[in-house]
Amino acid sequence: RIVQDCAICGRLLPVQLLRAAHIKKRSFCSIEEKLDFNNIVMAACILGCDAIYEDGWIVVDSKGYIINGSGRGKLTPPLRDFIEQIIGNRCSTHSPGNSAYFQWHYEKFFSNT
């Protein structure tokens, strides 16, 4: 089986459990950005990381570290526990080539609360 790390949690998983997660929401991307295959997506696991990034529960700061985002609903105790486990991780995909896409997501979902 082929395995790869999740860019968010760092778990080594079978690729069947990873998705090509858009760093910047696809619906907000220009045609050029959609075609920027090497920078617009990252491998995120379907065990939770894809969804919590997509919905803004977490964001990646300018140095590539995962921090709290504002999310889109109530932060339940199990969700809070899951997020706390990955806060402070370095997103393995963050690079100069995709930092503008991460910045877009950060600006959309960052919250100091």
Sequence and secondary structure as in RCSB ss.txt:
>XXXX:A:sequence
RIVQDCAICGRLLPVQLLRAAHIKKRSFCSIEEKLDFNNIVMAACILGCDAIYEDGWIVVDSKGYIINGSGRGKL
TPPLRDFIEQIIGNRCSTHSPGNSAYFQWHYEKFFSNT
>XXXX:A:secstr
  EEE TTT  EEEGGGEEEEESS GGG  HHHHT HHHHEEEEETTTHHHHHHTTSEEE TTSBEEEB  SS  
 HHHHHHHHHHTT B TT  TTTHHHHHHHHHHHB   
